[in-house]
Amino acid sequence: MSGTDETPVLVEHDGPVALVTLNRPAAMNALSRDLRAALAEAMIALDRDDSVRAVVLTGASTRAFTAGLDLKELGIDGLGAANASQPAANPVKAVEQCRKPVVGAINGVAITGGFELALACDVLIGSENARFADTHARVGIMPGWGLSQKLSRMIGISRAKELSLTGNFLDAQTACQWGLINRVVAADRLLPAALALAADMASADPDMVQAYKALIDQGYAASFGEALELEHQASSARNAAVGGAEVEQRRRAVMERGRAQQA
């Protein structure tokens, strides 16, 4: 998708999957105040739309997912507006408040605040053009959208320190090897792959998918022991309401789907 700079965020629908595109290609999809507000509005609307079961988030063009905060605006507005916790100002919160799974299709560079936005997605797929960089130390500001804590939990503390303390770029293949993104595909296959993955998620029971996503996220933010207790509480409450006939019907559907995927 090439996009224009007229509308900062584009939303398209492909059945139960919504495609959200950061649309400031001439500015490398920089996170201006208008784009941040539009992203929050779009994600809130999609969260409330029962016809949408999964979301794909990407950037216009092949240059950038997003280069992070709009530094021109930042010089005028200061950091206070960007550090706000409301989704309309904080794009990470805008994505995280969505109960539906969000697949990040990383089409180009994801730099600093853009890196943080990528980490707000549930699953990342990158094209060969994808590159990641944390330049907070070089710009002279501290991350405020979660990067300092999320990255080390995803790729290990030593690798996170290497990236964050150097500001060096990480290429797509290495990002995949380190577990930051799930796979690397050709640029022209990125959106089809991301949409197909989102469609797989959308094909499962939406209430179950949303509850399972919430359980994973809540446990990830807790200690291991606390997370196991959360799982016990959630499974005890939900599984007690599931009948044997329903389980058998779904088991057969799972087996049929498995055989179809082997074909």
C-alpha positions as CSV (number, residue, x, y, z in Angstrom):
1,M,0.0,0.0,0.0
2,S,1.5,3.3,-1.1
3,G,-0.8,5.7,0.8
4,T,-1.0,9.5,0.8
5,D,-0.5,12.0,3.6
6,E,-4.1,13.2,3.5
7,T,-5.5,10.7,6.1
8,P,-3.1,9.8,8.9
9,V,-4.6,6.3,9.5
10,L,-6.4,4.2,7.0
11,V,-8.8,1.3,7.9
12,E,-9.9,-1.4,5.5
13,H,-11.9,-4.6,6.2
14,D,-11.3,-8.1,4.8
15,G,-14.1,-10.1,6.3
16,P,-13.5,-10.4,10.1
17,V,-10.0,-8.9,9.8
18,A,-9.3,-5.1,9.8
19,L,-6.2,-3.7,8.2
20,V,-4.9,-0.5,9.9
21,T,-2.2,1.5,8.0
22,L,-0.1,4.3,9.4
23,N,-0.4,6.7,6.5
24,R,2.3,9.4,6.5
25,P,4.7,7.9,3.9
26,A,6.5,11.2,3.1
27,A,7.3,11.5,6.8
28,M,8.2,7.8,7.2
29,N,4.9,7.4,9.0
30,A,6.1,9.5,12.0
31,L,3.8,9.6,15.0
32,S,2.4,13.1,14.8
33,R,-0.3,14.2,17.3
34,D,-2.9,13.8,14.5
35,L,-1.8,10.3,13.7
36,R,-1.7,9.2,17.3
37,A,-5.2,10.5,17.8
38,A,-6.5,8.8,14.6
39,L,-4.8,5.5,15.6
40,A,-6.6,5.6,19.0
41,E,-9.9,6.4,17.4
42,A,-9.5,3.6,14.9
43,M,-8.4,1.0,17.5
44,I,-11.3,1.9,19.9
45,A,-13.8,1.6,17.0
46,L,-12.4,-1.8,16.0
47,D,-12.4,-3.0,19.6
48,R,-16.1,-2.2,19.8
49,D,-17.0,-3.7,16.4
50,D,-18.2,-7.2,16.9
51,S,-17.7,-8.0,13.2
52,V,-13.9,-7.5,13.6
53,R,-12.1,-10.4,15.2
54,A,-8.5,-9.6,14.5
55,V,-6.4,-6.6,13.3
56,V,-3.3,-6.1,11.2
57,L,-1.2,-3.0,11.8
58,T,1.3,-1.8,9.2
59,G,2.8,1.3,7.6
60,A,2.4,2.9,4.2
61,S,5.2,2.3,1.6
62,T,8.1,-0.1,2.1
63,R,10.4,2.5,3.8
64,A,9.0,2.6,7.3
65,F,6.6,1.0,9.7
66,T,7.1,4.2,11.6
67,A,10.2,6.3,12.4
68,G,8.8,7.1,15.8
69,L,7.7,10.5,17.2
70,D,7.5,13.4,14.8
71,L,10.6,15.3,16.0
72,K,9.5,18.5,14.4
73,E,6.3,18.6,16.5
74,L,8.2,17.4,19.5
75,G,10.3,20.5,19.4
76,I,7.2,22.6,19.7
77,D,5.0,20.4,22.0
78,G,7.8,19.0,24.3
79,L,7.8,15.5,25.7
80,G,4.9,16.0,28.0
81,A,2.3,15.4,25.4
82,A,4.0,12.2,24.1
83,N,4.4,10.8,27.6
84,A,0.6,11.0,28.4
85,S,-1.0,7.7,29.2
86,Q,-4.3,8.4,27.3
87,P,-4.6,6.3,24.0
88,A,-5.2,9.5,22.0
89,A,-1.6,10.6,22.8
90,N,0.1,7.3,23.4
91,P,0.0,4.9,20.4
92,V,1.1,2.0,22.5
93,K,-1.9,2.3,24.8
94,A,-4.1,2.8,21.7
95,V,-3.0,-0.7,20.5
96,E,-2.8,-2.4,23.9
97,Q,-6.4,-1.5,24.8
98,C,-7.7,-3.5,21.9
99,R,-9.0,-6.9,23.1
100,K,-8.7,-8.4,19.7
101,P,-5.3,-9.9,18.5
102,V,-3.2,-7.4,16.6
103,V,-0.6,-8.7,14.1
104,G,2.1,-6.2,13.3
105,A,3.2,-6.3,9.7
106,I,6.6,-4.6,9.9
107,N,7.2,-3.3,6.4
108,G,10.3,-1.1,7.0
109,V,12.1,0.6,9.8
110,A,10.6,0.7,13.3
111,I,12.7,3.3,15.2
112,T,12.5,4.2,18.8
113,G,8.9,5.1,19.4
114,G,8.1,3.1,16.3
115,F,9.9,0.2,17.9
116,E,7.8,0.6,21.0
117,L,4.6,0.6,18.9
118,A,5.7,-2.6,17.2
119,L,6.1,-4.2,20.6
120,A,2.5,-3.3,21.4
121,C,1.3,-5.8,18.8
122,D,0.6,-9.4,19.8
123,V,2.6,-11.0,16.9
124,L,5.1,-9.5,14.5
125,I,5.9,-10.5,10.9
126,G,8.6,-8.6,9.0
127,S,9.5,-8.1,5.4
128,E,13.1,-8.2,4.3
129,N,12.9,-4.4,4.6
130,A,12.2,-4.5,8.3
131,R,14.8,-3.0,10.6
132,F,14.6,-2.1,14.3
133,A,16.5,0.5,16.3
134,D,16.3,2.0,19.8
135,T,17.9,5.4,19.6
136,H,16.7,6.8,22.9
137,A,20.2,6.9,24.3
138,R,21.5,8.8,21.3
139,V,18.5,11.3,21.3
140,G,18.9,11.8,25.0
141,I,15.5,10.8,26.2
142,M,14.2,7.9,28.2
143,P,11.6,5.5,26.7
144,G,8.2,6.1,28.1
145,W,6.1,3.5,26.2
146,G,7.5,0.3,27.6
147,L,10.6,-0.4,25.4
148,S,13.1,-0.6,28.3
149,Q,11.1,-3.4,30.0
150,K,9.5,-5.3,27.1
151,L,12.5,-5.8,24.9
152,S,14.6,-7.6,27.5
153,R,11.7,-9.9,28.3
154,M,11.4,-10.8,24.6
155,I,15.0,-11.2,23.4
156,G,17.0,-11.4,26.7
157,I,18.6,-8.7,28.8
158,S,22.1,-8.8,27.1
159,R,20.7,-8.5,23.6
160,A,18.4,-5.7,24.7
161,K,21.3,-3.8,26.2
162,E,23.3,-4.2,23.0
163,L,20.5,-2.6,21.0
164,S,19.5,0.1,23.5
165,L,23.0,1.2,24.5
166,T,24.4,1.4,21.0
167,G,21.4,2.6,19.0
168,N,22.5,0.1,16.2
169,F,20.0,-1.2,13.7
170,L,18.8,-4.8,13.8
171,D,18.0,-6.4,10.4
172,A,15.0,-8.6,9.8
173,Q,16.8,-11.9,9.7
174,T,18.6,-11.3,13.0
175,A,15.4,-10.0,14.6
176,C,13.8,-13.3,13.6
177,Q,16.7,-15.4,15.0
178,W,16.5,-13.5,18.2
179,G,12.8,-14.1,18.6
180,L,11.6,-10.5,18.0
181,I,9.6,-11.3,14.9
182,N,8.0,-14.7,14.1
183,R,9.1,-14.8,10.4
184,V,10.5,-12.9,7.5
185,V,8.8,-12.8,4.1
186,A,9.3,-11.0,0.8
187,A,7.9,-7.5,0.8
188,D,5.1,-8.3,-1.6
189,R,4.1,-11.2,0.6
190,L,4.0,-9.3,3.9
191,L,0.4,-8.2,3.9
192,P,-1.0,-11.5,2.5
193,A,0.9,-13.4,5.2
194,A,-0.2,-11.1,8.0
195,L,-3.8,-11.1,6.8
196,A,-3.8,-14.9,6.6
197,L,-2.4,-15.2,10.1
198,A,-5.0,-12.8,11.4
199,A,-7.7,-14.7,9.6
200,D,-6.6,-17.9,11.3
201,M,-7.0,-16.1,14.7
202,A,-10.4,-14.7,13.6
203,S,-11.6,-18.2,12.7
204,A,-11.5,-19.3,16.4
205,D,-14.2,-18.4,18.9
206,P,-13.9,-14.6,19.5
207,D,-14.8,-14.7,23.2
208,M,-12.2,-17.5,23.8
209,V,-9.5,-15.7,21.8
210,Q,-10.0,-12.4,23.7
211,A,-10.1,-14.2,27.1
212,Y,-6.9,-16.2,26.2
213,K,-5.1,-13.1,25.0
214,A,-5.9,-11.3,28.2
215,L,-4.8,-14.3,30.3
216,I,-1.4,-14.4,28.5
217,D,-0.9,-10.7,28.9
218,Q,-1.9,-10.7,32.5
219,G,0.4,-13.6,33.3
220,Y,3.3,-12.0,31.4
221,A,3.1,-9.0,33.6
222,A,3.1,-11.1,36.8
223,S,5.5,-13.4,38.5
224,F,5.5,-17.1,37.3
225,G,3.7,-18.2,40.5
226,E,1.1,-15.5,40.2
227,A,0.6,-16.3,36.5
228,L,-0.1,-19.9,37.3
229,E,-2.7,-18.9,39.8
230,L,-4.3,-16.6,37.3
231,E,-4.5,-19.5,34.8
232,H,-6.0,-21.8,37.5
233,Q,-8.7,-19.2,38.3
234,A,-9.5,-18.6,34.7
235,S,-9.6,-22.3,33.7
236,S,-11.6,-23.3,36.7
237,A,-14.3,-20.7,36.0
238,R,-14.5,-21.2,32.2
239,N,-14.0,-24.9,31.9
240,A,-16.7,-25.7,34.4
241,A,-19.2,-24.2,32.0
242,V,-18.1,-26.3,29.0
243,G,-20.1,-29.4,28.2
244,G,-18.7,-32.7,27.0
245,A,-20.7,-32.7,23.8
246,E,-19.4,-29.3,22.9
247,V,-15.8,-30.4,23.5
248,E,-16.3,-33.4,21.3
249,Q,-17.8,-31.3,18.5
250,R,-14.9,-28.9,18.7
251,R,-12.3,-31.7,18.9
252,R,-13.6,-33.1,15.6
253,A,-13.4,-29.7,14.0
254,V,-9.8,-29.3,15.2
255,M,-8.9,-32.7,13.7
256,E,-10.5,-31.9,10.4
257,R,-8.6,-28.6,10.3
258,G,-5.4,-30.3,11.1
259,R,-5.9,-32.8,8.2
260,A,-6.7,-29.9,5.9
261,Q,-3.5,-28.1,6.8
262,Q,-1.4,-31.2,6.1
263,A,-2.9,-31.6,2.6
